[in-house]
């Protein structure tokens, strides 16, 4: 993570030696300058705490004496672990949280036995909540042995009032709770926790504020997600996202383009434009711009070789966007287009705002205009009131569109959504049977359309040394298919020509062409 020290540590350390109220009052009002201030303040507090532990021998007991001395000499004052649940936007948020913690003075730990443990949560399905509660029980046991440990929760799950209430009453050992709208406030909230010595809860119901230009610790130096918008206005009847992520808010195009230019200058060759529904990007701006127009501007940025985006809603996918995908040499030939159901009746109950026929027409148009496209989708089985006839309509769409792959889900009742109160919930055994049949059909269809690049030369972005065989490297085609071929770490981050020798069902084996 490369950061300009003058951007973070712009204040004299003596600034933070005054009484707490005075230090807080002196914080800038403007973001993100305010958060840079609190990052430096938090680092000052963490350093003082670590030095006190060193003096008492507690740091030596926790890390070992030599390790503790080494940490102090390197400006490291503790360890952290972030556990991320959910979508690409959560992963992007965790990159920011990671960088903030590193600036403050933490070093990432391998496991959950760390000084600071943070869960960045998802709440799309009930099971996601249960996983978090299970992990909290485990880490709570660790904290009993080490009261110095800090535990934090953030993300979508925290936007549910009943969840926060449960955490307050049953998980009192948690130190920080904050939501999706104020992820950027981590350092400020930590300062408050350091001083108050009790649970800090800061969950905003909504916001029109967008705070970017914060540090980010990318998982890959050569590719990065870029938030272009936040929230969702669609209110699908089964989905909790609009309630926890808020209404649509688009970033200004010049801010997005500047971020991508900076990424390109830092060696990034592939960007993923992120939003709950990227096809509706720009509608909330003072000077509206379409998503297709934004793509054309991103395409002009030198150094960026690949452009991906996620997620697209069928009702908003325009002919203009299809034309951009057809003409562009940088926009990847991969489109994730959630179907959810093939039944027009169920789609209406889902509030998806398109019919089976409209979806098919759109899919066929996309495939005609972009013949080499990889089309993937999401499908829900067992939505309330779904009949066998409705389910067969879904199977029919899968057969006709011939998706490369599909994420298939059993309907999960989410408290607070209209669908949760609907009658005719489908019996579990019926849903399970349909799910198994759908999965088999998806795999059958996927097998029939996959492998079409066999014995062709394709460009592959190399991502890593293969985990199973260090003599191989692993990368992806523009359509997102995985490829393994002989190579070494010097190829990582490069786009190379590879002959597709053999298709193994989910990936290719190939060899590099010099």
RODO-2510 file (C-alpha; in nm, 4 decimals, decimal comma):
residues 514
     n   res          X          Y          Z
     1     x     0,0000     0,0000     0,0000
     2     x     0,1629     0,3231    -0,1136
     3     x     0,0422     0,6391     0,0567
     4     x     0,1863     0,9870     0,0549
     5     x     0,2778     1,0536     0,4167
     6     x     0,1935     1,4217     0,3802
     7     x    -0,1658     1,3261     0,2926
     8     x    -0,2101     1,1308     0,6170
     9     x     0,0337     1,2647     0,8748
    10     x    -0,0139     1,6337     0,8155
    11     x    -0,0593     1,7297     1,1826
    12     x     0,2019     1,7780     1,4517
    13     x     0,1690     1,4903     1,7038
    14     x     0,1473     1,7501     1,9807
    15     x    -0,1915     1,8441     1,8317
    16     x    -0,3331     1,5313     1,9956
    17     x    -0,1859     1,5852     2,3412
    18     x    -0,4556     1,8346     2,4395
    19     x    -0,7789     1,7385     2,6233
    20     x    -1,0038     1,5052     2,4246
    21     x    -1,2838     1,7597     2,3735
    22     x    -1,0382     2,0134     2,2328
    23     x    -0,8851     1,7609     1,9929
    24     x    -1,2304     1,6594     1,8656
    25     x    -1,3372     2,0223     1,8263
    26     x    -1,0271     2,0890     1,6146
    27     x    -1,1130     1,8148     1,3624
    28     x    -1,1868     1,9395     1,0078
    29     x    -1,5511     1,9372     0,9000
    30     x    -1,4756     1,8531     0,5363
    31     x    -1,4331     1,4924     0,4201
    32     x    -1,2087     1,3068     0,3640
    33     x    -0,9735     1,5506     0,5431
    34     x    -1,1635     1,4818     0,8653
    35     x    -1,0866     1,1095     0,8419
    36     x    -0,7164     1,1692     0,7723
    37     x    -0,7135     1,3731     1,0940
    38     x    -0,8698     1,0864     1,2907
    39     x    -0,6362     0,8300     1,1334
    40     x    -0,3403     1,0224     1,2710
    41     x    -0,5150     1,0711     1,6063
    42     x    -0,5972     0,6997     1,6307
    43     x    -0,2374     0,6112     1,5444
    44     x    -0,1126     0,8401     1,8226
    45     x    -0,3437     0,6707     2,0739
    46     x    -0,2567     0,3193     1,9539
    47     x     0,1170     0,3922     1,9734
    48     x     0,0832     0,5234     2,3286
    49     x    -0,1161     0,2139     2,4280
    50     x     0,1438    -0,0175     2,2727
    51     x     0,4302     0,1601     2,4494
    52     x     0,2428     0,1215     2,7786
    53     x     0,2008    -0,2497     2,7095
    54     x     0,5728    -0,2724     2,6348
    55     x     0,6548    -0,1073     2,9680
    56     x     0,4266    -0,3481     3,1579
    57     x     0,5519    -0,6554     2,9711
    58     x     0,2065    -0,7225     2,8263
    59     x     0,3240    -0,6770     2,4667
    60     x     0,6051    -0,9265     2,5177
    61     x     0,3557    -1,1745     2,6644
    62     x     0,1243    -1,1305     2,3684
    63     x     0,3711    -1,1338     2,0759
    64     x     0,7024    -1,2448     2,2249
    65     x     0,9661    -0,9962     2,3374
    66     x     1,1693    -0,9866     2,0146
    67     x     0,8573    -0,9643     1,7975
    68     x     0,7159    -0,6811     2,0107
    69     x     1,0411    -0,4835     1,9784
    70     x     1,0457    -0,5440     1,6040
    71     x     0,6857    -0,4239     1,5704
    72     x     0,7579    -0,1042     1,7624
    73     x     1,0660    -0,0303     1,5509
    74     x     0,8551    -0,0713     1,2342
    75     x     0,5720     0,1518     1,3541
    76     x     0,3342    -0,1418     1,4050
    77     x     0,1270    -0,1303     1,7224
    78     x    -0,1106    -0,4253     1,6898
    79     x    -0,2651    -0,6844     1,4578
    80     x    -0,5990    -0,6969     1,2776
    81     x    -0,8190    -0,9379     1,0852
    82     x    -1,1113    -0,8423     0,8562
    83     x    -1,3687    -1,1065     0,7649
    84     x    -1,5713    -1,0069     0,4582
    85     x    -1,9116    -1,1491     0,3717
    86     x    -2,1193    -1,0729     0,0621
    87     x    -2,0748    -0,8933    -0,2672
    88     x    -1,7982    -0,7156    -0,4578
    89     x    -1,8992    -0,3849    -0,3001
    90     x    -1,8342    -0,5313     0,0450
    91     x    -1,4960    -0,6533    -0,0788
    92     x    -1,4201    -0,3023    -0,2024
    93     x    -1,5227    -0,1576     0,1353
    94     x    -1,2902    -0,4038     0,3078
    95     x    -0,9985    -0,2791     0,0983
    96     x    -1,0625     0,0685     0,2404
    97     x    -1,1010    -0,0623     0,5951
    98     x    -0,7771    -0,2589     0,5615
    99     x    -0,5844     0,0462     0,4462
   100     x    -0,7256     0,2636     0,7258
   101     x    -0,6191     0,0088     0,9871
   102     x    -0,2715    -0,0145     0,8354
   103     x    -0,2374     0,3639     0,8432
   104     x    -0,3441     0,3635     1,2081
   105     x    -0,0641     0,1185     1,2874
   106     x    -0,2105    -0,2308     1,2639
   107     x    -0,0627    -0,5231     1,0733
   108     x    -0,2823    -0,7925     0,9183
   109     x    -0,2888    -1,1239     1,1054
   110     x    -0,3436    -1,4705     0,9606
   111     x    -0,6293    -1,5799     1,1858
   112     x    -0,8893    -1,4293     1,4175
   113     x    -0,6516    -1,4258     1,7121
   114     x    -0,5768    -1,0593     1,6503
   115     x    -0,5921    -0,7352     1,8492
   116     x    -0,8690    -0,5995     1,6261
   117     x    -1,1233    -0,8273     1,4552
   118     x    -1,3759    -0,6779     1,2156
   119     x    -1,6705    -0,8450     1,0409
   120     x    -1,7906    -0,6676     0,7257
   121     x    -2,1341    -0,8230     0,6967
   122     x    -2,3919    -0,9131     0,4322
   123     x    -2,7625    -0,9552     0,4978
   124     x    -2,9036    -1,0606     0,1608
   125     x    -2,9914    -1,4020     0,3068
   126     x    -3,0848    -1,5099     0,6581
   127     x    -2,8021    -1,7623     0,6592
   128     x    -2,5484    -1,4806     0,6247
   129     x    -2,6690    -1,3369     0,9573
   130     x    -2,6467    -1,6760     1,1265
   131     x    -2,2866    -1,7178     1,0098
   132     x    -2,1919    -1,3866     1,1688
   133     x    -2,3568    -1,4759     1,4993
   134     x    -2,1691    -1,8081     1,4952
   135     x    -1,8362    -1,6389     1,4341
   136     x    -1,9107    -1,3840     1,7069
   137     x    -1,9606    -1,6635     1,9558
   138     x    -1,6172    -1,8015     1,8725
   139     x    -1,4348    -1,4693     1,8837
   140     x    -1,6170    -1,3783     2,2057
   141     x    -1,4457    -1,6758     2,3689
   142     x    -1,1095    -1,5389     2,2533
   143     x    -1,1900    -1,1985     2,3986
   144     x    -1,2651    -1,3499     2,7398
   145     x    -0,9058    -1,4693     2,7456
   146     x    -0,7746    -1,1389     2,6092
   147     x    -0,9940    -0,8409     2,7117
   148     x    -0,7538    -0,6122     2,5245
   149     x    -0,8963    -0,7428     2,1934
   150     x    -1,1333    -0,5126     2,0020
   151     x    -1,4255    -0,6516     1,7987
   152     x    -1,6142    -0,4540     1,5346
   153     x    -1,9095    -0,5151     1,3046
   154     x    -2,0048    -0,3118     0,9992
   155     x    -2,1880    -0,3472     0,6692
   156     x    -2,5408    -0,4296     0,5571
   157     x    -2,6425    -0,6472     0,8511
   158     x    -2,5864    -0,3526     1,0855
   159     x    -2,8532    -0,1500     0,9020
   160     x    -3,1226    -0,3738     1,0520
   161     x    -3,2424    -0,2261     1,3844
   162     x    -3,3345    -0,5672     1,5280
   163     x    -2,9772    -0,6872     1,4644
   164     x    -2,8235    -0,3920     1,6485
   165     x    -3,0681    -0,4468     1,9347
   166     x    -2,9657    -0,8143     1,9575
   167     x    -2,5969    -0,7245     1,9528
   168     x    -2,6433    -0,4739     2,2344
   169     x    -2,8300    -0,7198     2,4543
   170     x    -2,6586    -1,0529     2,3739
   171     x    -2,3128    -0,9568     2,2476
   172     x    -2,2069    -0,6827     2,4840
   173     x    -1,8392    -0,7606     2,4245
   174     x    -1,8578    -0,6012     2,0781
   175     x    -1,6745    -0,2669     2,0698
   176     x    -1,7808    -0,1010     1,7416
   177     x    -2,0987    -0,1212     1,5337
   178     x    -2,1417     0,0866     1,2180
   179     x    -2,3304     0,0530     0,8910
   180     x    -2,2876     0,0759     0,5154
   181     x    -2,3278     0,4533     0,4921
   182     x    -2,0389     0,5463     0,7220
   183     x    -1,7741     0,2834     0,6457
   184     x    -1,5324     0,5717     0,5932
   185     x    -1,5623     0,6719     0,9619
   186     x    -1,3685     0,3757     1,1026
   187     x    -1,0795     0,5824     1,2423
   188     x    -1,3126     0,8422     1,3949
   189     x    -1,5212     0,5718     1,5632
   190     x    -1,2099     0,3976     1,6940
   191     x    -1,0938     0,7217     1,8561
   192     x    -1,4308     0,7479     2,0272
   193     x    -1,4028     0,3852     2,1484
   194     x    -1,0488     0,4426     2,2817
   195     x    -1,1744     0,7301     2,4964
   196     x    -1,5220     0,6126     2,5981
   197     x    -1,4105     0,2568     2,6832
   198     x    -1,7537     0,1179     2,5935
   199     x    -1,9487    -0,0047     2,2905
   200     x    -1,9789     0,2601     2,0165
   201     x    -2,2784     0,2370     1,7831
   202     x    -2,3025     0,4670     1,4802
   203     x    -2,5519     0,3489     1,2177
   204     x    -2,6980     0,5994     0,9728
   205     x    -3,0449     0,5340     0,8296
   206     x    -2,9429     0,6890     0,4987
   207     x    -2,7178     0,9473     0,3407
   208     x    -2,6624     1,1481     0,0261
   209     x    -2,2937     1,1762     0,1150
   210     x    -2,0254     0,9990    -0,0904
   211     x    -1,6790     0,9937     0,0665
   212     x    -1,4025     0,8507    -0,1503
   213     x    -1,0325     0,9370    -0,1905
   214     x    -0,9491     0,7305     0,1158
   215     x    -0,6580     0,4857     0,1333
   216     x    -0,7291     0,1443    -0,0195
   217     x    -0,5225    -0,1724     0,0081
   218     x    -0,5905    -0,3604    -0,3145
   219     x    -0,5835    -0,7401    -0,3124
   220     x    -0,4274    -0,7340    -0,6606
   221     x    -0,1926    -0,4524    -0,7696
   222     x    -0,2979    -0,4899    -1,1339
   223     x    -0,6780    -0,4831    -1,1012
   224     x    -0,9244    -0,2949    -0,8867
   225     x    -1,2914    -0,2389    -0,8208
   226     x    -1,4179     0,1175    -0,8586
   227     x    -1,7432     0,2298    -0,6998
   228     x    -1,9466     0,4326    -0,9470
   229     x    -2,2731     0,4427    -0,7514
   230     x    -2,4312     0,3329    -0,4263
   231     x    -2,7766     0,2146    -0,3263
   232     x    -3,0716     0,0858    -0,5252
   233     x    -3,4148     0,2170    -0,6257
   234     x    -3,5625    -0,1069    -0,7591
   235     x    -3,7187    -0,2537    -0,4430
   236     x    -3,7500    -0,6101    -0,5675
   237     x    -3,9973    -0,7670    -0,3283
   238     x    -3,7531    -1,0309    -0,1986
   239     x    -3,4524    -0,8010    -0,1542
   240     x    -3,3338    -0,6184     0,1563
   241     x    -3,0601    -0,4218    -0,0259
   242     x    -3,2511    -0,0939    -0,0887
   243     x    -3,3373    -0,0818     0,2815
   244     x    -2,9781    -0,1318     0,4006
   245     x    -2,7803     0,0313     0,1170
   246     x    -3,0185     0,3227     0,0670
   247     x    -3,1420     0,4953    -0,2473
   248     x    -2,9328     0,5350    -0,5620
   249     x    -2,6474     0,7842    -0,5472
   250     x    -2,4098     0,8232    -0,8409
   251     x    -2,0553     0,9533    -0,8152
   252     x    -1,9606     1,2378    -1,0458
   253     x    -1,7943     1,1097    -1,3635
   254     x    -1,4872     1,3303    -1,3190
   255     x    -1,4277     1,1756    -0,9734
   256     x    -1,4541     0,8241    -1,1164
   257     x    -1,2268     0,9039    -1,4101
   258     x    -0,9653     1,0673    -1,1847
   259     x    -0,9633     0,7609    -0,9601
   260     x    -0,9157     0,5301    -1,2594
   261     x    -0,6372     0,7500    -1,4007
   262     x    -0,4590     0,7253    -1,0662
   263     x    -0,5078     0,3480    -1,0639
   264     x    -0,3663     0,3216    -1,4163
   265     x    -0,0650     0,5277    -1,3105
   266     x    -0,0183     0,2802    -1,0245
   267     x    -0,0080    -0,0192    -1,2600
   268     x    -0,3720    -0,1241    -1,2733
   269     x    -0,4728    -0,2685    -1,6128
   270     x    -0,8240    -0,3933    -1,5295
   271     x    -1,1063    -0,2133    -1,3507
   272     x    -1,4427    -0,3445    -1,2327
   273     x    -1,7085    -0,0697    -1,2182
   274     x    -1,9325    -0,1462    -0,9212
   275     x    -2,2906    -0,0607    -0,8325
   276     x    -2,6120    -0,2347    -0,7280
   277     x    -2,7486    -0,1467    -1,0737
   278     x    -2,4822     0,0104    -1,2928
   279     x    -2,7273     0,0461    -1,5835
   280     x    -2,9059     0,3253    -1,3970
   281     x    -2,5824     0,5145    -1,3308
   282     x    -2,5967     0,8913    -1,3727
   283     x    -2,9695     0,9457    -1,3346
   284     x    -2,9343     1,1239    -0,9985
   285     x    -2,6579     1,3613    -1,1074
   286     x    -2,7187     1,7335    -1,1610
   287     x    -2,5873     1,6786    -1,5135
   288     x    -2,7153     1,3299    -1,6064
   289     x    -2,4906     1,0927    -1,7976
   290     x    -2,5605     0,7378    -1,9122
   291     x    -2,3596     0,4355    -1,8076
   292     x    -2,2673     0,3759    -2,1729
   293     x    -2,1267     0,7283    -2,1954
   294     x    -1,9204     0,6692    -1,8812
   295     x    -1,7815     0,3465    -2,0301
   296     x    -1,6685     0,5317    -2,3425
   297     x    -1,4819     0,7832    -2,1249
   298     x    -1,3166     0,5113    -1,9152
   299     x    -1,2101     0,3398    -2,2361
   300     x    -1,0037     0,6463    -2,3301
   301     x    -0,7805     0,6240    -2,0222
   302     x    -0,4278     0,5088    -2,1203
   303     x    -0,3056     0,2002    -1,9374
   304     x    -0,6484     0,0508    -1,8757
   305     x    -0,6755    -0,2611    -2,0913
   306     x    -0,9864    -0,4285    -1,9510
   307     x    -1,3148    -0,2906    -1,8215
   308     x    -1,5697    -0,5004    -1,6361
   309     x    -1,8894    -0,4000    -1,4581
   310     x    -2,1445    -0,5447    -1,2189
   311     x    -2,4403    -0,5675    -1,1704
   312     x    -2,6834    -0,5041    -1,4582
   313     x    -3,0603    -0,4943    -1,4220
   314     x    -3,2393    -0,6155    -1,7391
   315     x    -3,4995    -0,3368    -1,7273
   316     x    -3,2299    -0,0684    -1,7636
   317     x    -2,9924    -0,2311    -2,0127
   318     x    -2,9950     0,0004    -2,3141
   319     x    -2,9208    -0,0454    -2,6830
   320     x    -2,6515     0,2186    -2,6318
   321     x    -2,4742    -0,0079    -2,3808
   322     x    -2,4976    -0,3070    -2,6146
   323     x    -2,3425    -0,0956    -2,8892
   324     x    -2,0546     0,0053    -2,6619
   325     x    -1,9889    -0,3587    -2,5746
   326     x    -1,9984    -0,4481    -2,9440
   327     x    -1,7525    -0,1769    -3,0522
   328     x    -1,5175    -0,1619    -2,7535
   329     x    -1,1814    -0,3357    -2,7493
   330     x    -1,1546    -0,2885    -2,3721
   331     x    -1,4996    -0,3714    -2,2322
   332     x    -1,4827    -0,7419    -2,1526
   333     x    -1,7233    -0,9780    -2,3352
   334     x    -1,8890    -1,0868    -2,0121
   335     x    -2,2280    -0,9747    -1,8883
   336     x    -2,3945    -1,0799    -1,5653
   337     x    -2,7668    -1,0327    -1,6247
   338     x    -2,9824    -1,1605    -1,3367
   339     x    -3,2967    -1,3434    -1,4509
   340     x    -3,4315    -1,4469    -1,1065
   341     x    -3,7322    -1,6262    -1,2620
   342     x    -3,8514    -1,7264    -1,6068
   343     x    -4,2172    -1,6847    -1,5149
   344     x    -4,3719    -1,3480    -1,6022
   345     x    -4,6218    -1,3978    -1,3206
   346     x    -4,3478    -1,4524    -1,0628
   347     x    -4,1384    -1,1689    -1,2081
   348     x    -4,4313    -0,9356    -1,1501
   349     x    -4,4640    -1,0567    -0,7911
   350     x    -4,0894    -0,9982    -0,7538
   351     x    -4,1339    -0,6398    -0,8845
   352     x    -3,8673    -0,7009    -1,1480
   353     x    -4,0406    -0,4811    -1,4096
   354     x    -3,9826    -0,7061    -1,7109
   355     x    -4,1458    -1,0202    -1,8520
   356     x    -4,0053    -1,3501    -1,9660
   357     x    -4,0505    -1,2424    -2,3258
   358     x    -3,8703    -0,9113    -2,2702
   359     x    -3,5778    -1,0868    -2,1030
   360     x    -3,5468    -1,3365    -2,3879
   361     x    -3,5615    -1,0595    -2,6477
   362     x    -3,2858    -0,8713    -2,4654
   363     x    -3,0656    -1,1802    -2,4243
   364     x    -3,0989    -1,2743    -2,7918
   365     x    -3,0198    -0,9155    -2,8962
   366     x    -2,7046    -0,9121    -2,6815
   367     x    -2,5869    -1,2460    -2,8209
   368     x    -2,6520    -1,1322    -3,1772
   369     x    -2,4600    -0,8057    -3,1377
   370     x    -2,1767    -0,9513    -2,9244
   371     x    -2,1432    -1,3111    -3,0495
   372     x    -1,8488    -1,4045    -2,8260
   373     x    -2,0132    -1,2817    -2,5056
   374     x    -2,0261    -1,4914    -2,1915
   375     x    -2,3709    -1,4483    -2,0386
   376     x    -2,4177    -1,5388    -1,6721
   377     x    -2,7151    -1,4939    -1,4421
   378     x    -2,8809    -1,5320    -1,1012
   379     x    -3,1897    -1,7483    -1,0473
   380     x    -3,4100    -1,7861    -0,7398
   381     x    -3,6035    -2,1084    -0,6824
   382     x    -3,9073    -2,1329    -0,4565
   383     x    -4,0304    -1,7737    -0,4531
   384     x    -4,3701    -1,7553    -0,2727
   385     x    -4,6473    -1,8853    -0,4965
   386     x    -4,4137    -2,0471    -0,7500
   387     x    -4,5904    -2,3393    -0,9169
   388     x    -4,4435    -2,6245    -1,1174
   389     x    -4,5531    -2,4398    -1,4318
   390     x    -4,3672    -2,1263    -1,3169
   391     x    -4,0573    -2,3324    -1,2496
   392     x    -4,0716    -2,4927    -1,5943
   393     x    -4,0827    -2,1423    -1,7447
   394     x    -3,7488    -2,0767    -1,5723
   395     x    -3,6075    -2,4019    -1,7079
   396     x    -3,7245    -2,2946    -2,0530
   397     x    -3,5329    -1,9654    -2,0344
   398     x    -3,2166    -2,1476    -1,9235
   399     x    -3,2514    -2,3821    -2,2219
   400     x    -3,3168    -2,1025    -2,4717
   401     x    -3,0590    -1,8465    -2,3551
   402     x    -2,7878    -2,1050    -2,2845
   403     x    -2,6124    -1,9227    -2,0027
   404     x    -2,2441    -1,9954    -1,9586
   405     x    -2,3137    -2,0328    -1,5883
   406     x    -2,5701    -1,9339    -1,3281
   407     x    -2,5734    -1,8642    -0,9556
   408     x    -2,8754    -2,0541    -0,8294
   409     x    -3,0364    -1,9741    -0,4946
   410     x    -3,3144    -2,1146    -0,2831
   411     x    -3,5510    -1,8308    -0,1869
   412     x    -3,4613    -1,6924     0,1544
   413     x    -3,7310    -1,5108     0,3487
   414     x    -3,5939    -1,1760     0,4602
   415     x    -3,7776    -0,9996     0,7388
   416     x    -3,8725    -0,6492     0,6306
   417     x    -3,9297    -0,7302     0,2629
   418     x    -4,2775    -0,7586     0,1012
   419     x    -4,2112    -1,1174    -0,0069
   420     x    -4,1625    -1,2292     0,3525
   421     x    -4,5316    -1,1579     0,4219
   422     x    -4,6601    -1,3266     0,1059
   423     x    -4,8826    -1,6309     0,1295
   424     x    -4,8192    -1,9629    -0,0457
   425     x    -4,4623    -2,0089     0,0732
   426     x    -4,3362    -2,3120    -0,1208
   427     x    -4,2748    -2,6299     0,0869
   428     x    -3,9081    -2,7011     0,1542
   429     x    -3,9071    -3,0438    -0,0086
   430     x    -4,0589    -2,9019    -0,3284
   431     x    -3,8029    -2,6227    -0,3416
   432     x    -3,5163    -2,8670    -0,2876
   433     x    -3,6372    -3,0876    -0,5741
   434     x    -3,6675    -2,7906    -0,8101
   435     x    -3,3295    -2,6545    -0,7051
   436     x    -3,1593    -2,9857    -0,7848
   437     x    -3,3313    -3,0053    -1,1241
   438     x    -3,2356    -2,6469    -1,2077
   439     x    -2,8750    -2,6999    -1,1044
   440     x    -2,8526    -3,0066    -1,3269
   441     x    -3,0005    -2,8122    -1,6207
   442     x    -2,7638    -2,5175    -1,5673
   443     x    -2,4644    -2,7510    -1,5630
   444     x    -2,5866    -2,9363    -1,8718
   445     x    -2,6407    -2,6154    -2,0684
   446     x    -2,3167    -2,4610    -1,9433
   447     x    -2,1225    -2,7672    -2,0604
   448     x    -2,2774    -2,7404    -2,4061
   449     x    -2,1670    -2,3778    -2,4585
   450     x    -1,8393    -2,3701    -2,2651
   451     x    -1,5068    -2,4575    -2,4188
   452     x    -1,5725    -2,2676    -2,7401
   453     x    -1,2240    -2,1112    -2,7241
   454     x    -1,0525    -2,4515    -2,7493
   455     x    -0,7511    -2,4505    -2,9868
   456     x    -0,7635    -2,0721    -3,0226
   457     x    -0,5173    -1,8076    -2,9088
   458     x    -0,6617    -1,5848    -2,6353
   459     x    -0,5354    -1,2996    -2,4210
   460     x    -0,5020    -1,3918    -2,0548
   461     x    -0,4491    -1,1568    -1,7598
   462     x    -0,2203    -1,3522    -1,5277
   463     x    -0,3354    -1,3236    -1,1651
   464     x    -0,1265    -1,5588    -0,9531
   465     x     0,0954    -1,8633    -0,9286
   466     x    -0,1255    -2,1729    -0,9307
   467     x    -0,2016    -2,2956    -0,5789
   468     x    -0,1836    -2,6660    -0,6670
   469     x     0,1137    -2,6587    -0,9049
   470     x     0,3777    -2,3831    -0,8659
   471     x     0,5028    -2,4575    -1,2189
   472     x     0,1761    -2,3099    -1,3495
   473     x     0,0220    -1,9643    -1,3376
   474     x    -0,3494    -1,8840    -1,3332
   475     x    -0,5289    -1,6078    -1,5177
   476     x    -0,8572    -1,5129    -1,6831
   477     x    -0,9882    -1,4553    -2,0309
   478     x    -1,1894    -1,1432    -2,1052
   479     x    -1,5064    -1,3520    -2,0615
   480     x    -1,3873    -1,4404    -1,7083
   481     x    -1,2992    -1,8063    -1,7807
   482     x    -1,0033    -1,9355    -1,5763
   483     x    -0,6887    -2,0545    -1,7558
   484     x    -0,3869    -2,2436    -1,6170
   485     x    -0,0589    -2,2637    -1,8103
   486     x     0,3161    -2,3027    -1,7474
   487     x     0,4801    -1,9839    -1,6231
   488     x     0,6267    -1,8055    -1,3223
   489     x     0,5570    -1,5078    -1,0967
   490     x     0,7167    -1,2636    -1,3403
   491     x     0,4018    -1,2918    -1,5548
   492     x     0,1638    -1,1780    -1,2800
   493     x    -0,0251    -0,8638    -1,3823
   494     x     0,0596    -0,9026    -1,7501
   495     x    -0,1756    -0,9786    -2,0391
   496     x    -0,0212    -1,2552    -2,2496
   497     x    -0,1211    -1,4647    -2,5521
   498     x    -0,2105    -1,8219    -2,4599
   499     x    -0,3162    -2,1155    -2,6769
   500     x    -0,6156    -2,2998    -2,5304
   501     x    -0,5055    -2,6652    -2,5443
   502     x    -0,7619    -2,8458    -2,3335
   503     x    -1,0958    -2,7628    -2,1691
   504     x    -1,1584    -2,9223    -1,8306
   505     x    -1,5218    -2,8267    -1,7760
   506     x    -1,4630    -2,5110    -1,5706
   507     x    -1,1206    -2,4014    -1,6889
   508     x    -0,8669    -2,4293    -1,9711
   509     x    -0,5167    -2,5707    -1,9776
   510     x    -0,2942    -2,3891    -2,2237
   511     x     0,0538    -2,2765    -2,3170
   512     x     0,2003    -1,9300    -2,3624
   513     x     0,2739    -1,8155    -2,7146
   514     x     0,5938    -1,6109    -2,7408
***
